[in-house]
Amino acid sequence: MSALWIAHIDVTDPDSYALYAQAAGPAIAAHGGVFLHRSGTYVQLEGNERKRNVVIRFPSLEAAVTCYESEAYQAALTHARGASVRDLVVVEEIA
């Protein structure tokens, strides 16, 4: 069953975060991740607003978690830490 990686982000250091984005893309693609939404138009209906919203489809929940835990993604994530405030969840899609 496929899964969605859903991130809500406030970028506090655009230069460092750009390094994260540059390195994270290939790590995500290597685990079958496909970007469905990346900082496009949105409407905040409830909860805490974050200016950047990202949705990525993975082949499975396990693939998404393996991506997150991978050496390549963790290396990319070092650039996002301290350069953003993030919430991230992975959910299985309903077939």
N, CA, C and O atoms as a GROMACS GRO file, in nm:
protein
  380
    1MET      N    1   0.084  -0.116   0.000
    1MET     CA    2   0.000   0.000   0.000
    1MET      C    3   0.090   0.124   0.000
    1MET      O    4   0.185   0.132   0.078
    2SER      N    5   0.059   0.219  -0.085
    2SER     CA    6   0.141   0.341  -0.092
    2SER      C    7   0.120   0.427   0.031
    2SER      O    8   0.024   0.408   0.106
    3ALA      N    9   0.211   0.521   0.050
    3ALA     CA   10   0.206   0.608   0.167
    3ALA      C   11   0.239   0.750   0.127
    3ALA      O   12   0.309   0.774   0.028
    4LEU      N   13   0.188   0.845   0.205
    4LEU     CA   14   0.215   0.986   0.183
    4LEU      C   15   0.299   1.041   0.296
    4LEU      O   16   0.268   1.022   0.414
    5TRP      N   17   0.406   1.110   0.259
    5TRP     CA   18   0.495   1.181   0.351
    5TRP      C   19   0.444   1.325   0.346
    5TRP      O   20   0.448   1.387   0.240
    6ILE      N   21   0.397   1.377   0.457
    6ILE     CA   22   0.337   1.510   0.462
    6ILE      C   23   0.417   1.596   0.558
    6ILE      O   24   0.427   1.566   0.677
    7ALA      N   25   0.474   1.703   0.506
    7ALA     CA   26   0.558   1.792   0.587
    7ALA      C   27   0.501   1.933   0.583
    7ALA      O   28   0.459   1.982   0.478
    8HIS      N   29   0.502   1.997   0.698
    8HIS     CA   30   0.463   2.137   0.712
    8HIS      C   31   0.585   2.208   0.771
    8HIS      O   32   0.635   2.169   0.876
    9ILE      N   33   0.632   2.312   0.702
    9ILE     CA   34   0.763   2.369   0.734
    9ILE      C   35   0.759   2.521   0.735
    9ILE      O   36   0.695   2.582   0.650
   10ASP      N   37   0.827   2.580   0.832
   10ASP     CA   38   0.861   2.722   0.830
   10ASP      C   39   1.012   2.729   0.813
   10ASP      O   40   1.087   2.678   0.897
   11VAL      N   41   1.057   2.791   0.707
   11VAL     CA   42   1.201   2.804   0.681
   11VAL      C   43   1.251   2.930   0.752
   11VAL      O   44   1.197   3.039   0.733
   12THR      N   45   1.354   2.913   0.833
   12THR     CA   46   1.412   3.026   0.907
   12THR      C   47   1.547   3.069   0.850
   12THR      O   48   1.593   3.180   0.877
   13ASP      N   49   1.612   2.982   0.773
   13ASP     CA   50   1.740   3.012   0.709
   13ASP      C   51   1.736   2.958   0.567
   13ASP      O   52   1.772   2.842   0.543
   14PRO      N   53   1.693   3.041   0.471
   14PRO     CA   54   1.674   2.995   0.334
   14PRO      C   55   1.800   2.935   0.269
   14PRO      O   56   1.789   2.840   0.192
   15ASP      N   57   1.917   2.989   0.298
   15ASP     CA   58   2.039   2.938   0.237
   15ASP      C   59   2.069   2.795   0.282
   15ASP      O   60   2.098   2.709   0.199
   16SER      N   61   2.062   2.771   0.412
   16SER     CA   62   2.085   2.636   0.462
   16SER      C   63   1.975   2.541   0.417
   16SER      O   64   2.002   2.426   0.382
   17TYR      N   65   1.852   2.589   0.416
   17TYR     CA   66   1.742   2.503   0.376
   17TYR      C   67   1.754   2.465   0.228
   17TYR      O   68   1.714   2.355   0.189
   18ALA      N   69   1.807   2.554   0.147
   18ALA     CA   70   1.828   2.523   0.005
   18ALA      C   71   1.926   2.407  -0.010
   18ALA      O   72   1.911   2.324  -0.100
   19LEU      N   73   2.027   2.400   0.077
   19LEU     CA   74   2.121   2.287   0.074
   19LEU      C   75   2.049   2.157   0.109
   19LEU      O   76   2.076   2.053   0.049
   20TYR      N   77   1.959   2.164   0.207
   20TYR     CA   78   1.878   2.047   0.242
   20TYR      C   79   1.796   2.001   0.120
   20TYR      O   80   1.800   1.884   0.083
   21ALA      N   81   1.724   2.093   0.060
   21ALA     CA   82   1.636   2.058  -0.052
   21ALA      C   83   1.714   1.998  -0.168
   21ALA      O   84   1.668   1.903  -0.233
   22GLN      N   85   1.831   2.051  -0.193
   22GLN     CA   86   1.915   2.001  -0.302
   22GLN      C   87   1.959   1.857  -0.277
   22GLN      O   88   1.961   1.776  -0.370
   23ALA      N   89   1.993   1.824  -0.154
   23ALA     CA   90   2.040   1.689  -0.120
   23ALA      C   91   1.924   1.593  -0.093
   23ALA      O   92   1.936   1.473  -0.118
   24ALA      N   93   1.813   1.643  -0.042
   24ALA     CA   94   1.701   1.555  -0.006
   24ALA      C   95   1.631   1.498  -0.129
   24ALA      O   96   1.588   1.382  -0.127
   25GLY      N   97   1.620   1.575  -0.234
   25GLY     CA   98   1.551   1.528  -0.355
   25GLY      C   99   1.603   1.395  -0.407
   25GLY      O  100   1.524   1.303  -0.426
   26PRO      N  101   1.734   1.382  -0.431
   26PRO     CA  102   1.786   1.254  -0.478
   26PRO      C  103   1.767   1.140  -0.378
   26PRO      O  104   1.741   1.026  -0.418
   27ALA      N  105   1.779   1.168  -0.249
   27ALA     CA  106   1.758   1.064  -0.147
   27ALA      C  107   1.613   1.015  -0.151
   27ALA      O  108   1.588   0.895  -0.140
   28ILE      N  109   1.520   1.107  -0.167
   28ILE     CA  110   1.378   1.072  -0.174
   28ILE      C  111   1.350   0.991  -0.300
   28ILE      O  112   1.283   0.888  -0.293
   29ALA      N  113   1.401   1.036  -0.413
   29ALA     CA  114   1.380   0.965  -0.540
   29ALA      C  115   1.439   0.824  -0.535
   29ALA      O  116   1.382   0.731  -0.592
   30ALA      N  117   1.552   0.808  -0.468
   30ALA     CA  118   1.617   0.677  -0.459
   30ALA      C  119   1.531   0.575  -0.385
   30ALA      O  120   1.551   0.455  -0.400
   31HIS      N  121   1.435   0.622  -0.306
   31HIS     CA  122   1.346   0.532  -0.232
   31HIS      C  123   1.205   0.529  -0.294
   31HIS      O  124   1.110   0.485  -0.229
   32GLY      N  125   1.194   0.575  -0.417
   32GLY     CA  126   1.067   0.569  -0.489
   32GLY      C  127   0.973   0.684  -0.459
   32GLY      O  128   0.856   0.680  -0.498
   33GLY      N  129   1.022   0.788  -0.391
   33GLY     CA  130   0.938   0.903  -0.358
   33GLY      C  131   0.911   0.991  -0.478
   33GLY      O  132   1.002   1.019  -0.557
   34VAL      N  133   0.787   1.036  -0.491
   34VAL     CA  134   0.745   1.125  -0.600
   34VAL      C  135   0.674   1.244  -0.536
   34VAL      O  136   0.579   1.228  -0.460
   35PHE      N  137   0.721   1.364  -0.568
   35PHE     CA  138   0.660   1.486  -0.513
   35PHE      C  139   0.523   1.510  -0.576
   35PHE      O  140   0.509   1.512  -0.698
   36LEU      N  141   0.423   1.527  -0.491
   36LEU     CA  142   0.287   1.559  -0.538
   36LEU      C  143   0.255   1.707  -0.516
   36LEU      O  144   0.178   1.766  -0.591
   37HIS      N  145   0.315   1.765  -0.413
   37HIS     CA  146   0.292   1.906  -0.382
   37HIS      C  147   0.418   1.960  -0.314
   37HIS      O  148   0.472   1.898  -0.222
   38ARG      N  149   0.462   2.075  -0.360
   38ARG     CA  150   0.582   2.137  -0.301
   38ARG      C  151   0.563   2.288  -0.301
   38ARG      O  152   0.592   2.355  -0.400
   39SER      N  153   0.515   2.340  -0.189
   39SER     CA  154   0.504   2.484  -0.167
   39SER      C  155   0.414   2.556  -0.265
   39SER      O  156   0.440   2.672  -0.300
   40GLY      N  157   0.311   2.491  -0.311
   40GLY     CA  158   0.216   2.557  -0.398
   40GLY      C  159   0.108   2.628  -0.317
   40GLY      O  160   0.123   2.650  -0.197
   41THR      N  161   0.003   2.661  -0.384
   41THR     CA  162  -0.110   2.730  -0.321
   41THR      C  163  -0.177   2.637  -0.221
   41THR      O  164  -0.192   2.517  -0.246
   42TYR      N  165  -0.216   2.693  -0.109
   42TYR     CA  166  -0.286   2.615  -0.006
   42TYR      C  167  -0.381   2.707   0.070
   42TYR      O  168  -0.372   2.829   0.062
   43VAL      N  169  -0.471   2.646   0.143
   43VAL     CA  170  -0.562   2.717   0.232
   43VAL      C  171  -0.551   2.653   0.368
   43VAL      O  172  -0.576   2.533   0.382
   44GLN      N  173  -0.515   2.729   0.469
   44GLN     CA  174  -0.503   2.679   0.606
   44GLN      C  175  -0.641   2.685   0.670
   44GLN      O  176  -0.694   2.794   0.692
   45LEU      N  177  -0.700   2.572   0.698
   45LEU     CA  178  -0.835   2.569   0.756
   45LEU      C  179  -0.834   2.551   0.907
   45LEU      O  180  -0.921   2.603   0.976
   46GLU      N  181  -0.735   2.477   0.959
   46GLU     CA  182  -0.726   2.454   1.104
   46GLU      C  183  -0.580   2.438   1.141
   46GLU      O  184  -0.495   2.415   1.055
   47GLY      N  185  -0.552   2.450   1.269
   47GLY     CA  186  -0.417   2.422   1.320
   47GLY      C  187  -0.319   2.534   1.294
   47GLY      O  188  -0.356   2.646   1.259
   48ASN      N  189  -0.192   2.500   1.314
   48ASN     CA  190  -0.083   2.596   1.300
   48ASN      C  191  -0.039   2.607   1.156
   48ASN      O  192  -0.007   2.506   1.092
   49GLU      N  193  -0.037   2.728   1.104
   49GLU     CA  194   0.004   2.750   0.966
   49GLU      C  195   0.156   2.744   0.954
   49GLU      O  196   0.228   2.802   1.036
   50ARG      N  197   0.202   2.675   0.854
   50ARG     CA  198   0.343   2.675   0.814
   50ARG      C  199   0.343   2.711   0.665
   50ARG      O  200   0.261   2.662   0.588
   51LYS      N  201   0.435   2.797   0.626
   51LYS     CA  202   0.433   2.854   0.490
   51LYS      C  203   0.470   2.755   0.381
   51LYS      O  204   0.434   2.775   0.265
   52ARG      N  205   0.541   2.646   0.415
   52ARG     CA  206   0.584   2.548   0.314
   52ARG      C  207   0.517   2.415   0.347
   52ARG      O  208   0.527   2.366   0.459
   53ASN      N  209   0.451   2.358   0.249
   53ASN     CA  210   0.383   2.229   0.264
   53ASN      C  211   0.430   2.136   0.153
   53ASN      O  212   0.433   2.175   0.036
   54VAL      N  213   0.466   2.014   0.191
   54VAL     CA  214   0.520   1.918   0.094
   54VAL      C  215   0.448   1.785   0.113
   54VAL      O  216   0.430   1.738   0.225
   55VAL      N  217   0.407   1.725   0.000
   55VAL     CA  218   0.346   1.592   0.002
   55VAL      C  219   0.421   1.506  -0.099
   55VAL      O  220   0.437   1.544  -0.215
   56ILE      N  221   0.467   1.390  -0.052
   56ILE     CA  222   0.544   1.298  -0.136
   56ILE      C  223   0.480   1.160  -0.126
   56ILE      O  224   0.451   1.113  -0.016
   57ARG      N  225   0.457   1.095  -0.240
   57ARG     CA  226   0.405   0.958  -0.239
   57ARG      C  227   0.522   0.861  -0.247
   57ARG      O  228   0.612   0.876  -0.330
   58PHE      N  229   0.518   0.761  -0.160
   58PHE     CA  230   0.616   0.652  -0.160
   58PHE      C  231   0.542   0.522  -0.190
   58PHE      O  232   0.421   0.513  -0.168
   59PRO      N  233   0.613   0.422  -0.240
   59PRO     CA  234   0.548   0.294  -0.270
   59PRO      C  235   0.488   0.226  -0.147
   59PRO      O  236   0.395   0.146  -0.159
   60SER      N  237   0.541   0.256  -0.029
   60SER     CA  238   0.491   0.194   0.093
   60SER      C  239   0.533   0.278   0.213
   60SER      O  240   0.621   0.364   0.204
   61LEU      N  241   0.469   0.253   0.326
   61LEU     CA  242   0.507   0.318   0.450
   61LEU      C  243   0.651   0.283   0.485
   61LEU      O  244   0.728   0.368   0.530
   62GLU      N  245   0.686   0.157   0.463
   62GLU     CA  246   0.822   0.112   0.493
   62GLU      C  247   0.926   0.186   0.408
   62GLU      O  248   1.033   0.220   0.458
   63ALA      N  249   0.894   0.209   0.281
   63ALA     CA  250   0.988   0.281   0.193
   63ALA      C  251   1.008   0.424   0.241
   63ALA      O  252   1.119   0.476   0.236
   64ALA      N  253   0.901   0.488   0.288
   64ALA     CA  254   0.912   0.626   0.338
   64ALA      C  255   0.998   0.632   0.463
   64ALA      O  256   1.082   0.720   0.477
   65VAL      N  257   0.976   0.538   0.555
   65VAL     CA  258   1.054   0.535   0.678
   65VAL      C  259   1.200   0.500   0.649
   65VAL      O  260   1.291   0.558   0.708
   66THR      N  261   1.222   0.407   0.558
   66THR     CA  262   1.359   0.371   0.519
   66THR      C  263   1.430   0.490   0.458
   66THR      O  264   1.548   0.513   0.484
   67CYS      N  265   1.359   0.568   0.377
   67CYS     CA  266   1.415   0.690   0.320
   67CYS      C  267   1.457   0.784   0.430
   67CYS      O  268   1.570   0.833   0.432
   68TYR      N  269   1.365   0.810   0.523
   68TYR     CA  270   1.394   0.904   0.631
   68TYR      C  271   1.516   0.860   0.711
   68TYR      O  272   1.599   0.943   0.748
   69GLU      N  273   1.528   0.732   0.736
   69GLU     CA  274   1.638   0.679   0.816
   69GLU      C  275   1.766   0.659   0.738
   69GLU      O  276   1.870   0.628   0.797
   70SER      N  277   1.761   0.675   0.606
   70SER     CA  278   1.879   0.649   0.522
   70SER      C  279   1.991   0.749   0.550
   70SER      O  280   1.968   0.861   0.594
   71GLU      N  281   2.112   0.704   0.524
   71GLU     CA  282   2.230   0.788   0.543
   71GLU      C  283   2.222   0.915   0.458
   71GLU      O  284   2.256   1.024   0.503
   72ALA      N  285   2.177   0.899   0.333
   72ALA     CA  286   2.171   1.014   0.242
   72ALA      C  287   2.069   1.118   0.290
   72ALA      O  288   2.097   1.238   0.288
   73TYR      N  289   1.951   1.072   0.335
   73TYR     CA  290   1.851   1.168   0.381
   73TYR      C  291   1.894   1.232   0.512
   73TYR      O  292   1.877   1.353   0.530
   74GLN      N  293   1.950   1.156   0.603
   74GLN     CA  294   1.995   1.212   0.730
   74GLN      C  295   2.106   1.316   0.708
   74GLN      O  296   2.113   1.416   0.779
   75ALA      N  297   2.191   1.292   0.609
   75ALA     CA  298   2.295   1.391   0.576
   75ALA      C  299   2.230   1.520   0.525
   75ALA      O  300   2.273   1.629   0.561
   76ALA      N  301   2.128   1.506   0.441
   76ALA     CA  302   2.056   1.624   0.392
   76ALA      C  303   1.987   1.697   0.507
   76ALA      O  304   1.986   1.820   0.512
   77LEU      N  305   1.930   1.620   0.598
   77LEU     CA  306   1.854   1.677   0.709
   77LEU      C  307   1.939   1.764   0.801
   77LEU      O  308   1.886   1.851   0.869
   78THR      N  309   2.068   1.741   0.804
   78THR     CA  310   2.155   1.825   0.888
   78THR      C  311   2.145   1.972   0.847
   78THR      O  312   2.164   2.060   0.931
   79HIS      N  313   2.115   1.998   0.719
   79HIS     CA  314   2.102   2.136   0.672
   79HIS      C  315   1.968   2.197   0.712
   79HIS      O  316   1.957   2.319   0.724
   80ALA      N  317   1.865   2.114   0.731
   80ALA     CA  318   1.733   2.164   0.767
   80ALA      C  319   1.723   2.192   0.917
   80ALA      O  320   1.650   2.282   0.959
   81ARG      N  321   1.795   2.115   0.996
   81ARG     CA  322   1.792   2.137   1.141
   81ARG      C  323   1.855   2.273   1.171
   81ARG      O  324   1.966   2.302   1.125
   82GLY      N  325   1.788   2.353   1.246
   82GLY     CA  326   1.837   2.487   1.275
   82GLY      C  327   1.803   2.587   1.166
   82GLY      O  328   1.822   2.708   1.185
   83ALA      N  329   1.754   2.538   1.052
   83ALA     CA  330   1.718   2.626   0.941
   83ALA      C  331   1.568   2.624   0.915
   83ALA      O  332   1.518   2.689   0.823
   84SER      N  333   1.495   2.546   0.999
   84SER     CA  334   1.351   2.534   0.978
   84SER      C  335   1.285   2.478   1.104
   84SER      O  336   1.349   2.420   1.192
   85VAL      N  337   1.154   2.499   1.108
   85VAL     CA  338   1.068   2.435   1.206
   85VAL      C  339   0.978   2.344   1.125
   85VAL      O  340   0.910   2.389   1.033
   86ARG      N  341   0.978   2.213   1.158
   86ARG     CA  342   0.910   2.116   1.072
   86ARG      C  343   0.820   2.022   1.151
   86ARG      O  344   0.849   1.986   1.265
   87ASP      N  345   0.711   1.984   1.088
   87ASP     CA  346   0.626   1.875   1.133
   87ASP      C  347   0.623   1.777   1.017
   87ASP      O  348   0.604   1.816   0.902
   88LEU      N  349   0.641   1.648   1.047
   88LEU     CA  350   0.644   1.547   0.941
   88LEU      C  351   0.568   1.424   0.987
   88LEU      O  352   0.588   1.376   1.099
   89VAL      N  353   0.482   1.374   0.902
   89VAL     CA  354   0.407   1.252   0.929
   89VAL      C  355   0.403   1.170   0.801
   89VAL      O  356   0.402   1.225   0.691
   90VAL      N  357   0.401   1.038   0.816
   90VAL     CA  358   0.383   0.949   0.702
   90VAL      C  359   0.256   0.869   0.729
   90VAL      O  360   0.240   0.811   0.836
   91VAL      N  361   0.166   0.867   0.631
   91VAL     CA  362   0.039   0.795   0.645
   91VAL      C  363   0.021   0.701   0.527
   91VAL      O  364   0.057   0.734   0.414
   92GLU      N  365  -0.038   0.584   0.554
   92GLU     CA  366  -0.071   0.493   0.445
   92GLU      C  367  -0.192   0.549   0.370
   92GLU      O  368  -0.284   0.606   0.430
   93GLU      N  369  -0.189   0.532   0.240
   93GLU     CA  370  -0.304   0.572   0.159
   93GLU      C  371  -0.412   0.465   0.168
   93GLU      O  372  -0.381   0.347   0.185
   94ILE      N  373  -0.535   0.506   0.158
   94ILE     CA  374  -0.646   0.411   0.155
   94ILE      C  375  -0.662   0.365   0.012
   94ILE      O  376  -0.673   0.446  -0.080
   95ALA      N  377  -0.664   0.236  -0.005
   95ALA     CA  378  -0.675   0.179  -0.141
   95ALA      C  379  -0.814   0.198  -0.197
   95ALA      O  380  -0.842   0.157  -0.310
   0.00000   0.00000   0.00000
